[in-house]
Amino acid sequence: MFIPPAFANTSAASGFDLMGFLPMIVIFVLFWFLLIRPQQKKMKEHQKMLSEINKGDEVATQGGIVGRVTKAGDQYLAIEIANGVEINVQRGAVSAKLEKGTIKSL
């Protein structure tokens, strides 16, 4: 008795609604510029640094070992961590190339 009658929606469906997807598009663009793009740039710089490592460079590994490169191969490096002590590490395990004289200052 006090319930209003329900009427069917008579407007035609508009099809593709761009305004509904606009927030998702904006979020994806922000995600790309704030997370994905900087990470790709950092990876390219790291790969370039790894390819430029030569004999005599001072490096730090991901495990925190600091030493001087004595032999440089395609995949492995021999690093002298103390007088007469050499270890072999994968090239990808190097996290940073240090400036000359860093080991002496430690």
N, C-alpha and C positions, 0 to 999 in steps of 0.2 A: 504494500500500500504506500509506504514512504520511500520505496526504492526506485530511483530513477531508471528509466529504460536504457539498456546498453545499445549503442549504435555502432555499426561496423565502420571501420576506417575506410572512407571512400576515396582517399587520395591515392593516386597511382604511385607505384614504387619508382623511385628515381634511378635505380640501377646502382652504379658505382658511386660511392660517397667518399670523396677525397678528404673531407674534413674529419671523417672517422679514422683515417689512416695517418693523418698529419702528425699527431703526437708520436706515433711509432716511428715515423720517418725521422723526425727531429731527434728522438732518442738514439736511433741508429747512427745518425750523422755525428752527434756528440760523442757517442761511444767510439766511433772510428777516429775522430780527431784527438780525443783525450787518452785513449788506451792503445788501440791497434797501431796507429801510425807511428807514435813514438817508440813502441816496442820494436817495430820493423827497422826503424832507423838505428836503434841501439844494436840490434843483431847485425846489421850491415857493418857498422863501425867495429864491432868485435871480430867479425870474420876478416875484415881488412887488417886489423891489428895482428891476428893470428898468422895471416899469410906473410906479414912483414917481419916476423921474428927471425933473427939470424944469430950466428955464433957470436958470443960476447955480450949479448943483451942481458939485462937483469930483469927477471920476471917474478911474479907472485902467482902461485897456483890457487885453485879454489879451496884447497885444504889449508891454506895459510903458509905454505912453505915458500921461502924466498931464496933465490939462488941465481947463478949466472949460467947461461946456456953454453955448453961446451960442444955439443953436436946437435945439428938441426936436420931432421929428416922430413919426409912428407907427412907422416902421421905421428911420429914420436920425437921427443926432445930429450937430450941428456942434460941434466941440470946439476951443477956442482953446488951443494948446499954447505959444504965445509971443505977444508983443505983435504984433498984426497977422497972425498965422499961424493959419489955421483949417484943420482937416481934417474930412472927413465920414466917419463910421464907422457901421456897423450897430449897432442898439441891443443886439443879442445879443453884440457884441464887448466890451461893458463887463463887466469882471470884478468891480469894487468901486466903491461910492460912498464917497468920502472925506469926512472931517469938514472943515468950513469952516476955511480957513487952512493946510491941509496943503501947498498949492503954495508958499506963502511960506516955509515952514520948510525946503523942499528946497534 
